[in-house]
Amino acid sequence: MKAFITGITGFVGSHLSERLLASGFEVAGIDTNESGLQYLPSKKNISFYCGDITDEDFIQRTLLDYQPDWIFHLAGISSVSKSWQNLKTTYQINILGAFNLLESCLLLKNKPRVLLVGSAEEYGKINTKRAIKESFSLKGFSPYAISKITQEYLGIHYYKIHKLPIVRTRSFNHTGPRQSDAFVCSSFCKQVAEIECLGKEAVIKVGNLESCRDFSDVRDVVDAYILLMKKGRASSAYNVCSMKAYSIKDILTMIIGYSSKSITIETDESRFRKMEIPYLMGDNTKLKKLGWLQSYSIEQTLLDSLQYWRTICQGNVL
């Protein structure tokens, strides 16, 4: 079985590659650089194509050359904050990139099964603390959310018109080792590791600590993606989430609790988002019916993330 990953060197892509290789898949993928492949002990077994998802000719050539059975579409702008700063780039990469990929799939000998990875941000501001089901309306308002909602409609179109077997996810927050410090859990872990290992001032800079989010471990998330490719119903959307909500303050408290240092918290206005969604928690009933089980608690995930940054700060290459 041949699997193909867009955004293969990214946070999720590197973990997904690892899982697929361990399960006996042939693995290939695209990205704009090879840096993330350093994490993979079996990177020599990955067929890597360097290029841009917005380059239609490149995508067509690559897919025609590799002829994948499964495609995991992870490439794109993944930060809400960055999407506000770079609207045009967000729409080009997240919408045009998805279009290029799906259009290119039509050229292949056999129609591949495609996983389009979306986001909980698509739901927007929900005026309830109930777990969000897939049946909820999509009211996302950030450029990132709008791009992901558009990607969903592209997926529906290519399924209905071209019978391309596409499964869609609405993935809630996920974190773990290797995540960029542009994201909140990883940012806190990196700051603590720098205090411990580099002697930096024992102050953590934070934004809004009151927001609540549903966090999963990236290693559980990639297991969900593989399961959805095996068992997910074409043209359906699935929440990928833990069904537990934690305030950002709770997350910070847990991470600081893993350190022996006395750490002060300092508010940094630049870390606040535009139009923050106060509460997001998903309902994972639909995914669990396929047999998905979580292996990592939030405590273990945060501890592993902190240990990752400790190793980096100590000068070790992972």
C-alpha positions in Angstrom: 0.0 0.0 0.0 1.4 3.4 -1.0 0.7 6.4 1.2 1.3 10.0 0.2 1.5 12.9 2.6 1.4 16.6 1.8 3.3 18.6 4.4 5.3 15.5 5.3 8.1 17.3 7.1 5.7 19.2 9.4 4.7 18.4 13.0 1.9 16.0 12.2 3.5 14.8 8.9 6.6 13.5 10.6 4.5 11.6 13.2 2.2 10.2 10.5 5.2 9.1 8.4 6.6 7.3 11.4 3.4 5.4 12.1 2.8 4.5 8.4 6.4 3.2 8.0 6.0 1.1 11.2 2.8 -0.4 9.7 4.5 -1.5 6.5 3.4 1.2 4.1 5.4 2.7 1.4 5.6 6.4 2.2 6.1 9.4 0.0 5.3 13.1 0.4 5.9 16.7 -0.5 7.0 19.7 1.4 9.0 22.9 0.7 12.0 21.6 2.7 13.4 18.4 4.1 14.1 19.7 7.7 11.4 17.7 9.5 12.7 14.4 8.0 15.5 14.5 10.5 13.1 13.1 13.1 12.6 9.9 11.2 14.9 6.9 11.9 13.7 5.4 8.6 13.8 8.6 6.4 15.8 6.7 3.8 12.7 4.7 3.2 10.6 7.9 2.3 10.3 9.1 -1.2 10.5 12.9 -0.8 9.5 15.4 -3.4 10.5 19.0 -2.7 8.0 21.5 -4.0 5.0 23.7 -3.4 1.3 22.6 -3.1 0.3 25.7 -5.0 2.3 24.6 -8.1 -0.2 22.6 -10.1 2.3 21.2 -12.6 4.5 20.0 -9.7 1.6 18.3 -8.0 0.5 16.6 -11.2 3.9 15.3 -12.0 4.5 14.0 -8.5 1.2 12.1 -8.2 1.6 10.6 -11.7 5.1 9.5 -10.8 4.1 8.0 -7.4 0.6 6.7 -8.0 -0.5 6.6 -4.4 -3.4 4.5 -2.9 -3.9 6.9 0.0 -3.3 10.7 0.2 -3.2 12.6 3.5 -3.5 16.3 2.9 -1.8 18.1 5.8 0.0 20.9 3.9 -1.2 24.4 4.6 -1.2 27.4 6.9 -2.1 26.0 10.3 -2.0 29.0 12.5 -5.0 31.2 13.1 -2.8 34.1 14.1 -0.7 33.9 10.9 -3.8 33.7 8.8 -4.9 37.1 10.0 -1.4 38.5 9.1 -1.3 36.8 5.7 -4.8 36.5 4.2 -3.8 36.1 0.6 -1.1 33.5 1.4 -3.6 31.6 3.6 -6.2 31.4 0.8 -3.7 30.6 -1.9 -2.1 27.7 0.1 -5.1 26.3 1.9 -7.7 26.6 -0.9 -5.7 26.6 -4.2 -3.5 23.9 -2.7 -6.4 21.6 -2.0 -7.9 22.3 -5.5 -4.6 21.4 -7.2 -4.4 18.2 -5.2 -7.9 17.0 -5.9 -7.8 18.0 -9.5 -4.5 16.1 -9.9 -6.1 13.0 -8.4 -8.4 12.7 -11.4 -5.4 12.0 -13.6 -4.3 8.9 -11.8 -5.0 5.3 -13.0 -6.8 4.4 -9.8 -8.7 6.9 -7.7 -6.8 7.3 -4.4 -8.6 7.6 -1.1 -8.0 11.1 0.3 -8.1 12.5 3.8 -8.7 16.3 3.9 -7.6 17.6 7.3 -9.8 20.4 8.5 -10.1 22.2 11.9 -12.4 22.8 14.8 -12.0 26.5 14.0 -14.6 25.9 11.3 -17.3 25.8 13.9 -16.5 29.3 15.1 -18.0 30.7 18.3 -20.4 28.3 19.8 -22.8 29.7 22.4 -22.7 26.6 24.5 -20.3 24.5 26.5 -21.8 21.3 25.1 -19.5 19.0 23.1 -19.7 20.0 19.4 -21.1 17.4 17.1 -20.4 17.2 13.4 -24.0 18.3 12.8 -23.3 21.8 14.2 -23.2 24.6 11.7 -19.9 25.9 10.4 -19.6 29.6 11.5 -15.9 30.1 11.5 -14.8 33.7 10.9 -11.0 33.7 10.8 -9.2 33.5 7.4 -7.9 30.1 8.5 -11.4 28.9 9.3 -12.8 30.2 6.1 -10.0 28.5 4.1 -10.8 25.2 5.8 -14.5 25.5 5.3 -13.9 26.1 1.6 -11.6 23.0 1.5 -14.5 21.0 2.9 -16.8 22.2 0.1 -14.2 21.3 -2.5 -14.0 17.8 -1.0 -17.8 17.4 -1.2 -17.7 18.6 -4.8 -15.0 16.1 -5.9 -16.9 13.3 -4.2 -20.2 14.1 -5.7 -19.1 15.0 -9.2 -16.0 12.8 -9.6 -16.7 10.0 -7.1 -13.3 10.6 -5.5 -13.4 8.8 -2.1 -12.7 11.7 0.3 -13.0 11.6 4.1 -12.9 15.0 6.0 -11.7 15.7 9.5 -12.4 18.6 11.8 -9.4 18.3 14.0 -9.4 20.0 17.4 -6.2 21.2 19.1 -3.4 18.6 19.1 0.1 18.9 20.6 3.1 16.8 21.5 6.8 16.5 20.8 8.2 18.4 17.7 5.4 21.0 17.6 6.4 24.5 16.7 6.6 27.0 19.6 4.1 29.1 17.6 1.5 27.0 19.4 0.5 27.5 23.0 1.5 24.2 24.7 4.8 24.0 22.9 5.5 27.7 23.6 5.0 27.1 27.3 7.2 23.9 27.3 10.0 25.7 25.4 10.0 28.6 27.8 10.2 26.3 30.8 13.0 24.3 29.2 14.9 27.5 28.4 14.6 28.6 32.1 15.8 25.2 33.3 18.6 24.5 30.8 19.7 27.9 29.5 19.4 29.9 32.7 16.9 32.4 31.2 14.9 34.6 33.5 12.2 32.6 35.3 9.3 34.4 33.6 6.8 32.9 31.2 5.1 35.3 28.8 1.4 34.4 28.1 -1.6 35.6 26.3 -5.2 34.9 27.1 -5.3 32.1 29.8 -9.1 31.9 30.0 -9.8 30.3 26.7 -10.7 26.6 26.9 -9.6 24.0 24.2 -9.9 20.3 23.5 -6.3 18.9 23.3 -5.3 15.5 22.0 -1.8 14.0 21.6 -0.5 14.1 18.0 0.3 10.4 18.2 -3.3 9.6 18.9 -4.4 12.0 16.1 -2.3 10.3 13.4 -3.7 6.9 14.6 -7.2 8.5 14.0 -6.2 9.6 10.5 -5.0 6.1 9.6 -8.2 4.6 11.0 -10.3 7.0 9.0 -8.6 6.0 5.8 -9.4 2.4 6.6 -12.9 2.7 8.0 -14.2 6.3 7.5 -17.2 6.8 5.3 -16.5 8.7 2.1 -17.8 12.3 2.1 -18.3 12.2 5.8 -16.7 14.6 8.3 -15.3 13.4 11.6 -14.3 15.3 14.7 -10.8 14.3 16.0 -10.8 15.3 19.6 -10.5 14.2 23.2 -13.9 15.3 24.4 -12.2 17.1 27.3 -11.7 20.9 27.6 -8.9 22.5 29.5 -8.3 26.2 30.1 -5.0 27.5 28.9 -4.3 28.4 32.5 -4.8 24.7 33.4 -2.3 23.7 30.7 0.3 26.2 32.0 -0.2 25.1 35.6 0.5 21.4 34.6 3.6 22.3 32.7 5.1 24.6 35.4 4.3 21.8 37.9 6.8 19.5 36.0 9.6 22.0 36.8 11.5 22.5 40.1 12.0 26.2 39.2 10.0 29.0 40.7 8.4 30.6 37.7 6.5 33.9 37.3 3.8 34.5 34.8 3.8 37.7 32.8 1.0 38.8 30.4 2.1 39.8 26.9 -0.5 41.7 24.9 1.1 40.7 21.6 0.2 37.1 22.3 -3.6 37.8 22.4 -5.5 36.7 19.3 -8.0 38.8 17.3 -11.6 37.7 18.0 -10.7 34.7 20.3 -13.1 31.8 20.5 -13.6 31.3 24.2 -14.5 27.6 24.3 -14.1 24.7 22.0 -14.7 21.1 22.9 -15.6 18.3 20.4 -17.8 15.2 20.5 -15.7 12.2 19.3 -18.6 9.7 19.4 -18.6 9.2 15.7 -14.8 8.5 15.5 -14.9 6.2 18.5 -17.6 4.1 16.8 -14.9 3.2 14.3 -12.7 1.8 17.1 -10.5 4.8 17.9 -8.9 4.7 21.4 -6.6 7.3 22.9 -3.3 6.1 24.4 -2.0 9.4 25.8 -3.3 11.5 28.7 -2.9 15.2 28.6 -0.4 14.9 31.5 1.8 12.5 29.5 1.6 14.6 26.4 2.7 17.8 28.1 5.5 16.0 29.9 6.8 14.4 26.7 6.6 17.9 25.0 8.6 19.5 27.8 11.2 16.7 27.7 11.5 17.3 23.9 12.3 21.0 24.5 14.7 20.1 27.3 16.6 17.9 24.9 16.7 20.6 22.3 17.9 23.2 24.8 20.6 20.9 26.0 22.0 20.9 22.4 20.9 17.5 21.4 19.6 16.9 17.9 16.4 14.7 17.8 
